[in-house]
């Protein structure tokens, strides 16, 4: 497994810290986890790591667009380089990537591409921004997204993993509707928006061998 993640603004810092649990889960299940972080995030380095490691899963946490992955405001994977995902199951926890990049990646050999058709929202409470794992607004959002990777690591199919995330979203929505927490509506809106944007390109029955 290769995980690609940066931590240079509030959004990427939240994703970075919440993805740490996935690294722990993967290691506990016997996966070799290769991290690509910070200044190492570039196309040349990623291609080299993939060639040497031959990962079954690529997990990207960061900013995206309809046609690219972005790190520190610079595009490093786009439609022309989407073949980098060849023969992998890829999950991009980023905005918009399923619109153009996902289909192009599958066209160029990616087994399955999981991502979002719109923006990926993270509700945040300002007082917790230095300690994202303690932020109660972000917790149901990022736990639900993490489930996708957790299920893939268990050997579930792409379809089963995404469905599990949908189930978590439905449960969280009902809890938040009746919550007395004053800011619960922020989490509720983000979960509903993200869940509606979550989808798959490629083979929904693909799974880790």
C-alpha positions as CSV (number, residue, x, y, z in Angstrom):
1,X,0.0,0.0,0.0
2,X,1.2,3.5,-0.8
3,X,-0.3,6.5,1.1
4,X,0.3,10.0,-0.3
5,X,-0.4,12.9,2.1
6,X,0.7,16.4,2.9
7,X,0.1,18.7,5.8
8,X,0.3,22.3,4.9
9,X,-3.1,23.8,5.6
10,X,-6.1,23.0,7.8
11,X,-7.7,20.6,5.4
12,X,-4.6,18.6,4.7
13,X,-3.6,18.6,8.3
14,X,-7.0,17.0,9.2
15,X,-6.6,14.4,6.5
16,X,-3.0,13.7,7.5
17,X,-3.8,13.0,11.1
18,X,-7.0,11.0,10.4
19,X,-5.2,8.8,7.9
20,X,-2.7,7.7,10.6
21,X,-5.2,5.2,11.9
22,X,-5.3,3.6,8.4
23,X,-1.5,3.2,8.4
24,X,-1.8,1.4,11.8
25,X,-4.6,-0.8,10.5
26,X,-2.7,-1.7,7.4
27,X,0.5,-2.6,9.3
28,X,-1.6,-4.7,11.8
29,X,-2.9,-6.7,8.8
30,X,0.5,-7.3,7.4
31,X,0.6,-4.7,4.7
32,X,3.9,-3.0,3.9
33,X,3.0,0.7,3.9
34,X,5.1,3.2,1.9
35,X,4.5,6.9,2.8
36,X,5.0,9.6,0.3
37,X,4.8,13.0,2.1
38,X,5.7,16.6,1.9
39,X,8.3,17.5,-0.7
40,X,8.5,13.9,-1.9
41,X,5.1,14.3,-3.5
42,X,5.8,14.6,-7.2
43,X,5.1,12.5,-10.3
44,X,8.7,11.2,-10.7
45,X,9.0,10.0,-7.1
46,X,5.5,8.4,-7.1
47,X,6.3,6.5,-10.3
48,X,9.5,5.3,-8.9
49,X,7.9,4.1,-5.7
50,X,5.1,2.3,-7.6
51,X,7.6,0.6,-9.9
52,X,9.6,-0.6,-6.9
53,X,6.8,-1.5,-4.5
54,X,4.0,-2.6,-6.9
55,X,1.2,-1.6,-4.5
56,X,-2.2,-3.0,-4.6
57,X,-3.8,0.1,-3.0
58,X,-3.0,3.8,-3.4
59,X,-4.6,6.1,-0.8
60,X,-4.3,9.9,-1.5
61,X,-5.2,12.5,1.1
62,X,-5.2,16.1,-0.1
63,X,-6.5,18.6,-2.5
64,X,-7.8,17.7,-6.0
65,X,-9.7,19.0,-8.9
66,X,-11.8,17.4,-11.7
67,X,-8.6,16.5,-13.6
68,X,-5.7,16.4,-11.1
69,X,-4.2,15.8,-7.7
70,X,-2.6,18.8,-6.1
71,X,0.0,19.3,-3.4
72,X,1.1,22.7,-2.1
73,X,-0.9,24.3,-4.9
74,X,1.0,22.4,-7.6
75,X,-0.6,19.8,-9.8
76,X,1.4,16.6,-9.7
77,X,-0.9,14.0,-11.4
78,X,-3.3,15.0,-14.2
79,X,-5.1,13.3,-17.1
80,X,-1.9,12.8,-19.0
81,X,-0.2,11.0,-16.1
82,X,-3.3,9.1,-14.9
83,X,-1.7,5.8,-16.0
84,X,0.3,6.0,-12.7
85,X,-2.6,4.2,-11.1
86,X,-2.4,1.2,-13.4
87,X,-3.2,-2.1,-11.8
88,X,-4.2,-0.6,-8.4
89,X,-7.3,0.1,-6.4
90,X,-7.0,3.9,-5.8
91,X,-8.9,6.0,-3.2
92,X,-8.5,9.8,-3.5
93,X,-9.9,11.6,-0.5
94,X,-10.0,14.9,-2.3
95,X,-12.3,17.2,-4.1
96,X,-13.9,16.5,-7.5
97,X,-11.4,13.8,-8.7
98,X,-14.0,11.2,-9.7
99,X,-15.3,13.6,-12.4
100,X,-12.4,13.4,-14.9
101,X,-9.3,11.9,-13.3
102,X,-11.1,8.7,-12.1
103,X,-12.5,7.7,-15.5
104,X,-9.2,8.5,-17.2
105,X,-7.3,6.5,-14.7
106,X,-9.6,3.5,-15.3
107,X,-9.2,4.0,-19.0
108,X,-5.4,3.8,-18.5
109,X,-5.5,0.6,-16.4
110,X,-6.6,1.4,-12.9
111,X,-8.6,-1.5,-11.5
112,X,-11.0,0.7,-9.5
113,X,-11.0,4.4,-8.6
114,X,-12.9,5.6,-5.5
115,X,-13.5,9.3,-5.0
116,X,-15.8,12.2,-4.9
117,X,-17.8,13.9,-7.7
118,X,-17.9,17.2,-5.9
119,X,-16.0,19.0,-3.1
120,X,-15.1,17.0,0.0
121,X,-16.2,18.9,3.0
122,X,-14.7,18.7,6.5
123,X,-16.7,20.5,9.2
124,X,-14.3,21.9,11.8
125,X,-14.5,23.7,15.1
126,X,-11.8,26.3,15.3
127,X,-10.7,25.5,18.9
128,X,-9.7,22.0,17.8
129,X,-7.8,22.9,14.7
130,X,-4.4,22.2,16.4
131,X,-5.7,18.8,17.5
132,X,-7.9,17.5,14.7
133,X,-8.4,14.0,16.2
134,X,-10.3,15.7,19.0
135,X,-12.6,17.8,16.8
136,X,-16.2,16.5,17.3
137,X,-17.4,18.1,14.2
138,X,-14.9,16.4,12.0
139,X,-15.0,13.0,13.7
140,X,-18.2,11.5,12.0
141,X,-17.1,12.8,8.6
142,X,-13.6,11.3,8.6
143,X,-14.5,8.1,10.5
144,X,-17.0,7.4,7.7
145,X,-14.5,8.1,5.0
146,X,-11.8,6.0,6.8
147,X,-14.2,3.0,6.7
148,X,-13.6,2.7,3.0
149,X,-9.9,2.0,3.5
150,X,-10.5,-0.2,6.6
151,X,-12.9,-2.4,4.6
152,X,-10.5,-2.7,1.6
153,X,-7.7,-3.8,4.0
154,X,-10.0,-6.5,5.4
155,X,-10.3,-7.9,1.8
156,X,-13.8,-6.5,1.0
157,X,-14.6,-5.5,-2.5
158,X,-14.6,-1.8,-3.6
159,X,-18.4,-1.9,-3.7
160,X,-18.7,-3.4,-0.3
161,X,-16.3,-0.9,1.2
162,X,-18.1,2.1,-0.3
163,X,-21.5,0.7,0.8
164,X,-20.1,0.4,4.4
165,X,-19.3,4.0,4.3
166,X,-22.8,4.8,3.1
167,X,-24.2,2.8,6.0
168,X,-22.1,4.8,8.4
169,X,-23.2,8.1,6.8
170,X,-26.9,7.1,7.2
171,X,-26.4,6.2,10.9
172,X,-24.5,9.5,11.5
173,X,-27.2,11.5,9.8
174,X,-29.9,10.1,12.0
175,X,-27.8,10.7,15.1
176,X,-27.0,14.3,14.1
177,X,-30.6,15.1,13.2
178,X,-31.6,14.5,16.8
179,X,-28.3,15.8,18.4
180,X,-28.5,18.7,20.9
181,X,-25.0,19.8,20.0
182,X,-25.3,23.4,18.7
183,X,-22.9,22.9,15.8
184,X,-24.1,19.4,14.8
185,X,-25.8,20.9,11.7
186,X,-22.3,21.6,10.2
187,X,-21.3,17.9,10.5
188,X,-24.7,16.9,9.1
189,X,-24.5,19.0,6.0
190,X,-20.9,17.8,5.3
191,X,-21.8,14.1,5.7
192,X,-24.8,14.5,3.4
193,X,-22.9,16.4,0.8
194,X,-19.9,14.0,0.8
195,X,-22.0,10.8,0.9
196,X,-23.9,12.0,-2.2
197,X,-20.6,12.7,-4.0
198,X,-18.9,9.4,-3.2
199,X,-18.6,7.0,-6.0
200,X,-16.6,4.4,-8.0
201,X,-15.2,4.1,-11.5
202,X,-13.9,0.8,-12.8
203,X,-14.5,-2.7,-11.3
204,X,-16.7,-2.5,-8.3
205,X,-15.8,-6.1,-7.4
206,X,-12.1,-5.5,-7.3
207,X,-10.4,-6.3,-4.0
208,X,-7.0,-6.8,-2.5
209,X,-5.7,-10.3,-3.5
